Amino acid sequence: MNNLSKNRWQIRLAAVIIFLLGVMAGALVPRVYHGWHRAGSAPHEPEGFDQMLDRLQLSDAQRTQVKQILGDTRGQLEALRKESEPQIAQIRRQTDERLQQVLTPAQWQQFQQLRTEMRSRRHRHDGRDSEQRQTDNATP
């Protein structure tokens, strides 16, 4: 009887462990799948880009052309951003200098903290890549 009772508890414990492992796997699998799915798509395509193209019911030739057009445009915009970045950085430095003349040191410090928080929130929502975030955060 003692062995029978012990076996029942072992079976119950095994069932609970299997159930918990199933719950954990069920929670993790979608995250892993989405991570793999995003890793397989083009690095600059926003999430849902292929779904948008699917809804347009593009032919394979149209899909290729649309991706090429948008890729070319992305390249042009990145080149323009790199070209204009020194001017933008200079304007930001001048703005900071002017603000420092108006704000007290405590207000200036608080302003910088608030600006950093706002940029952080904006970057989480707009989906920009980490390289652009580093560029933004490097300039005032």
Residue, then its C-alpha position, 0 to 999 in steps of 0.5 A: m500500500n505504501n508503494l501504491s500511495k507513493n506511486r500515485w503521488q509521483i504520478r500526480l507530481a509528474a502530471v503537474i510538472i508536465f502541465l507547468l512545462g506546457v504552460m511555460a512552453g505555450a507562453l514562450v513559443p509565440r515570442v520565439y516564433h515572432g523573433w524568428h519571423r522578424a529575423g527572417s524579414a528584411p532588416h529595415e522592413p517594418e513588422g507587418f510589411d509583408q501583410m500589407l503587400d499581401r492585402l494589396q494582392l500584388s503579383d510576384a513581379q509587383r511585389t519585387q518592384v515595390k520592394q525595390i522602389l522602397g529599398d531605393t528610397r530608403g537608401q536615398l533618405e539614409a544618404l540625405r540623413k548622413e549628409s545633413e547630420p552635421q548641420i542638424a547637430q550644429i543647430r542642436r548645439q546652438t539651441d542648447e547654448r541658447l537654452q542654457q542662457v535662459l534656464t537655471p543650471a537646475q532647470w537645464q539639468q531637468f530639461q536634459q533629463l526630460r528630453t532624454e525620457m521623451r526620446s526614449r519613449r518616441h524610439r520605443h513607439d516609432g520602431r527606428d533601428s538602434e543605429q539611428r537611436q545612437t545617432d540621436n542620443a549622441t547629439p543634444 
